[in-house]
Amino acid sequence: MKYEIHDNLIRIPACEALRHKTVEAFLDEYAQSKKNKYILQRDQRILLDDEPVKDFSQLIGMRDLCIVNEETEIDWVKAEKPCEAVYEDAFVYVVHKEAGVIIHGDENDTECLNAMAARWLEDHDLHIPVRPLHRLDRDTQGLVMYSKIPFFQPWLDAQMESKQIRRHYLAIVYGKGEAGTKFTCNEPIGKDRHRSGAFRVSKTGVSACTKAEILAKKGKYLLIGCTLETGRTHQIRVHLANRGYPIVNDPLYGKVSRDFESMGLWADEIEFRSPLTRKKHKIHDRENSEYQIFGLEK
């Protein structure tokens, strides 16, 4: 569907895709909760041909559908310096997270990624809440995706939950293997009772699935590409270590390497579809010199 955005109004011109849909069906498609629907109706934020919709069961027909965005503000303390955005459009922005940085801090933490995102929003005159769509471990570097328009966040959350938003990782590990070897780790993961904050493969743990491929090798190191079928805490780190591929400089499951400065796990790519046009986007993180030793080109 085509769309136009003017100030706080999103306009979807009359189109065949919506002709036989009710307003309710459109809202359901975008994962709006019962509470959200009530607020949208109460505040007259859904319009057909610029008239507020009182009955969401009516057909959209060949009329312009408009969504009036609520008035919002940045709701996080601001860091001194902004994060680095590698992609931005009307609905999302994708930023780079350095290793050692957490995404969520407490309300006064000006060093977490959310605080840096708040500074970036202010620098770009965007008065919207700070809403990351997923997590990355403190020691993992790479891409983090943020929602820009509250109306579309439930849809983006649902896309993330159903793995329609695909995240790819590169891991530098110790181990032996040949490039092109593919394998799947589907061992359940649970808390390690003997180490605080650590996890382990456990028969009584929750289901977890990581798909992996050895992409290249360099001396005693392998470069492994990983995609997640589930999103458990420390999943890639635990699964690879369990298979005999400990990630370099992983403080919980890996081994120290003086050849690399940080833990060898990088969320290097994210792939998603735009909410209205459904156009596919594949976003790569900025270049990373530590991974270039393997000679791969994007």
C-alpha positions as CSV (number, residue, x, y, z in Angstrom):
1,M,0.0,0.0,0.0
2,K,1.1,3.5,-0.8
3,Y,1.1,6.1,2.0
4,E,1.7,9.8,2.7
5,I,2.9,11.3,6.0
6,H,2.3,14.9,6.9
7,D,3.1,16.0,10.4
8,N,1.2,13.6,12.7
9,L,-1.0,12.2,10.0
10,I,-0.5,9.0,8.0
11,R,-2.7,8.8,4.9
12,I,-3.3,5.7,2.9
13,P,-5.0,6.6,-0.3
14,A,-8.0,4.6,-1.5
15,C,-6.8,1.3,-2.9
16,E,-8.0,-2.1,-3.9
17,A,-6.0,-3.8,-1.1
18,L,-8.4,-2.2,1.5
19,R,-11.6,-2.0,-0.5
20,H,-13.2,-5.0,1.0
21,K,-11.7,-4.8,4.5
22,T,-13.4,-3.4,7.6
23,V,-11.5,-0.9,9.7
24,E,-11.5,-3.6,12.4
25,A,-9.8,-6.0,10.1
26,F,-7.2,-3.4,9.2
27,L,-6.5,-2.8,12.9
28,D,-6.3,-6.5,13.6
29,E,-3.8,-6.9,10.8
30,Y,-1.6,-4.4,12.6
31,A,-1.9,-6.2,15.9
32,Q,-3.9,-3.5,17.7
33,S,-5.1,-4.6,21.1
34,K,-8.6,-4.1,22.4
35,K,-7.3,-1.3,24.6
36,N,-5.5,0.4,21.7
37,K,-8.7,0.2,19.5
38,Y,-10.7,1.8,22.3
39,I,-8.2,4.7,22.5
40,L,-8.0,5.1,18.8
41,Q,-11.8,5.3,18.7
42,R,-12.2,7.5,21.7
43,D,-9.6,10.0,20.5
44,Q,-10.9,10.0,16.9
45,R,-7.6,9.0,15.5
46,I,-8.9,6.7,12.7
47,L,-10.4,8.7,9.8
48,L,-12.1,7.7,6.5
49,D,-12.0,10.6,4.0
50,D,-11.0,12.8,6.9
51,E,-14.1,11.9,9.0
52,P,-13.6,10.2,12.3
53,V,-14.7,6.5,12.3
54,K,-17.2,5.7,15.0
55,D,-18.0,2.1,14.0
56,F,-14.9,0.0,13.2
57,S,-17.0,-2.7,11.6
58,Q,-17.7,-0.6,8.6
59,L,-16.0,-1.3,5.3
60,I,-13.1,1.0,4.2
61,G,-14.2,0.8,0.6
62,M,-12.6,3.2,-1.9
63,R,-11.9,5.9,0.7
64,D,-8.7,7.3,2.1
65,L,-7.7,5.8,5.5
66,C,-5.9,8.1,7.9
67,I,-4.2,7.4,11.2
68,V,-3.6,10.3,13.5
69,N,-0.5,9.7,15.5
70,E,-0.6,10.6,19.2
71,E,1.4,13.5,20.5
72,T,4.5,12.0,22.1
73,E,7.9,13.1,23.6
74,I,11.3,11.5,24.1
75,D,10.8,9.5,27.3
76,W,14.4,8.6,28.2
77,V,17.3,10.5,29.8
78,K,19.7,11.7,27.2
79,A,23.3,10.7,26.8
80,E,26.0,13.3,26.1
81,K,26.7,11.8,22.6
82,P,24.2,10.1,20.3
83,C,24.3,6.5,18.9
84,E,25.2,5.9,15.3
85,A,22.2,5.2,13.1
86,V,23.0,3.1,10.1
87,Y,19.5,3.1,8.7
88,E,16.3,5.2,9.1
89,D,12.9,5.5,7.4
90,A,9.5,6.7,8.5
91,F,8.8,3.7,10.7
92,V,12.1,2.5,12.2
93,Y,15.7,3.4,12.8
94,V,18.6,0.9,13.2
95,V,21.6,1.8,15.2
96,H,25.0,0.3,16.0
97,K,25.7,-0.9,19.6
98,E,29.3,-1.2,20.8
99,A,30.4,-4.1,22.8
100,G,30.2,-3.4,26.6
101,V,27.1,-1.2,26.2
102,I,23.7,-2.3,27.6
103,I,20.5,-1.4,25.9
104,H,18.3,-0.8,29.0
105,G,19.7,1.0,32.0
106,D,17.9,2.5,35.0
107,E,16.1,5.8,34.7
108,N,19.3,7.8,35.3
109,D,21.7,5.8,33.2
110,T,23.1,8.1,30.5
111,E,25.5,5.5,29.2
112,C,23.1,2.8,27.9
113,L,22.1,2.6,24.3
114,N,18.6,3.9,25.0
115,A,20.1,7.1,26.4
116,M,22.2,7.4,23.2
117,A,19.1,6.8,21.1
118,A,17.3,9.6,23.0
119,R,20.1,12.0,22.2
120,W,20.0,11.0,18.5
121,L,16.2,11.6,18.5
122,E,16.7,15.0,20.0
123,D,19.4,15.9,17.6
124,H,17.1,15.0,14.7
125,D,14.1,16.9,16.2
126,L,12.1,13.7,16.6
127,H,9.7,13.8,19.5
128,I,9.0,10.2,19.9
129,P,9.4,7.5,22.7
130,V,12.5,5.4,22.8
131,R,11.4,1.9,21.8
132,P,13.9,-0.9,21.1
133,L,12.4,-3.9,19.4
134,H,14.8,-6.5,20.7
135,R,17.8,-7.1,22.9
136,L,21.5,-7.7,22.5
137,D,23.8,-9.0,25.3
138,R,26.1,-6.4,26.9
139,D,29.2,-7.9,25.2
140,T,27.6,-8.4,21.8
141,Q,28.1,-5.6,19.3
142,G,26.0,-4.8,16.2
143,L,22.6,-3.7,15.1
144,V,19.6,-2.8,17.2
145,M,16.3,-1.8,15.7
146,Y,14.0,0.9,17.2
147,S,10.3,1.7,16.4
148,K,9.4,5.2,15.5
149,I,5.6,5.3,15.2
150,P,3.7,3.8,18.2
151,F,0.8,2.7,16.1
152,F,3.1,0.2,14.2
153,Q,5.1,-1.0,17.1
154,P,2.6,-3.9,18.0
155,W,3.0,-5.1,14.3
156,L,6.7,-4.9,14.5
157,D,6.8,-6.7,17.8
158,A,4.7,-9.5,16.3
159,Q,7.0,-9.6,13.3
160,M,10.0,-10.0,15.7
161,E,8.2,-12.6,17.8
162,S,7.4,-14.7,14.7
163,K,10.9,-14.3,13.3
164,Q,9.6,-12.5,10.2
165,I,12.3,-10.0,11.1
166,R,15.5,-11.9,10.5
167,R,18.7,-11.2,12.5
168,H,22.0,-12.6,11.4
169,Y,25.2,-12.9,13.6
170,L,28.8,-13.6,12.9
171,A,30.8,-15.4,15.6
172,I,34.6,-15.7,15.8
173,V,35.3,-19.0,17.6
174,Y,38.1,-21.5,18.4
175,G,37.6,-24.8,16.8
176,K,38.1,-27.0,13.7
177,G,35.9,-27.4,10.7
178,E,35.6,-26.7,7.0
179,A,34.0,-23.7,5.3
180,G,30.5,-24.6,4.1
181,T,29.7,-27.0,6.9
182,K,26.1,-26.3,8.2
183,F,24.6,-27.5,11.4
184,T,21.7,-26.9,13.7
185,C,21.8,-26.6,17.5
186,N,18.5,-27.5,19.1
187,E,19.5,-28.3,22.6
188,P,17.3,-26.8,25.4
189,I,18.8,-24.0,27.4
190,G,18.4,-23.4,31.2
191,K,20.0,-21.5,34.0
192,D,23.3,-22.7,35.3
193,R,22.7,-23.2,39.0
194,H,26.4,-23.1,39.8
195,R,27.2,-19.8,38.0
196,S,25.3,-16.6,38.6
197,G,24.0,-15.1,35.4
198,A,25.1,-18.0,33.3
199,F,23.1,-20.5,31.2
200,R,23.8,-24.1,30.0
201,V,22.4,-26.8,27.8
202,S,19.9,-28.6,30.0
203,K,17.3,-31.3,29.3
204,T,14.9,-29.4,31.6
205,G,15.5,-26.0,30.0
206,V,13.4,-24.2,27.4
207,S,13.5,-25.1,23.7
208,A,16.1,-23.3,21.7
209,C,17.3,-23.5,18.0
210,T,20.3,-21.9,16.3
211,K,21.1,-22.5,12.7
212,A,24.8,-22.1,11.9
213,E,27.3,-22.4,9.1
214,I,31.1,-22.3,9.1
215,L,31.9,-19.5,6.7
216,A,35.7,-19.3,6.8
217,K,38.8,-20.2,8.8
218,K,41.9,-18.4,9.7
219,G,44.6,-20.2,11.6
220,K,43.1,-21.5,14.9
221,Y,39.9,-19.4,14.4
222,L,36.6,-20.1,12.6
223,L,34.0,-17.6,11.4
224,I,30.5,-18.9,11.9
225,G,27.3,-17.3,10.6
226,C,24.2,-17.8,12.9
227,T,20.5,-17.2,12.7
228,L,18.1,-17.6,15.5
229,E,14.9,-19.7,15.4
230,T,14.3,-18.8,19.0
231,G,15.5,-15.9,21.1
232,R,16.9,-17.3,24.4
233,T,19.3,-15.4,26.6
234,H,23.0,-16.1,25.6
235,Q,21.6,-18.6,23.0
236,I,24.3,-18.5,20.4
237,R,27.1,-18.3,23.0
238,V,25.8,-21.4,24.9
239,H,25.0,-23.4,21.7
240,L,28.3,-22.8,20.1
241,A,30.3,-23.5,23.2
242,N,28.4,-26.7,23.7
243,R,29.3,-27.8,20.2
244,G,33.0,-27.2,20.8
245,Y,33.1,-23.7,19.3
246,P,33.7,-21.3,22.2
247,I,33.5,-17.7,21.2
248,V,36.7,-15.7,21.6
249,N,36.7,-13.4,24.7
250,D,33.4,-14.6,25.9
251,P,33.7,-14.1,29.7
252,L,31.2,-16.9,30.5
253,Y,31.5,-19.6,27.9
254,G,34.6,-18.9,25.8
255,K,38.4,-18.5,25.8
256,V,40.6,-15.4,25.9
257,S,42.2,-14.3,22.7
258,R,44.8,-11.5,22.4
259,D,44.1,-11.3,18.7
260,F,40.8,-9.6,19.2
261,E,39.7,-6.7,21.5
262,S,36.2,-7.7,22.3
263,M,33.9,-10.7,22.4
264,G,33.6,-12.3,19.0
265,L,29.9,-12.0,18.4
266,W,28.5,-9.4,16.0
267,A,24.8,-8.8,15.0
268,D,25.9,-7.8,11.5
269,E,22.6,-7.9,9.6
270,I,18.9,-7.4,10.0
271,E,16.2,-8.0,7.4
272,F,12.6,-6.8,7.7
273,R,9.6,-5.6,5.7
274,S,8.1,-2.1,5.9
275,P,4.7,-2.1,7.6
276,L,2.7,-0.6,4.8
277,T,4.5,-1.2,1.5
278,R,5.9,-4.6,2.7
279,K,9.1,-3.8,0.9
280,K,12.0,-5.9,2.1
281,H,15.0,-4.2,3.5
282,K,18.3,-5.8,4.4
283,I,20.5,-3.7,6.6
284,H,24.2,-4.3,7.1
285,D,26.2,-2.9,10.0
286,R,29.2,-0.6,9.5
287,E,32.5,-2.3,8.6
288,N,34.2,-4.2,11.4
289,S,38.0,-4.5,10.9
290,E,38.3,-7.5,13.3
291,Y,36.1,-9.6,11.0
292,Q,37.9,-8.6,7.8
293,I,40.8,-11.0,8.5
294,F,38.6,-13.8,7.2
295,G,38.4,-12.2,3.8
296,L,34.7,-12.3,3.3
297,E,32.9,-9.6,1.4
298,K,29.3,-8.5,2.0
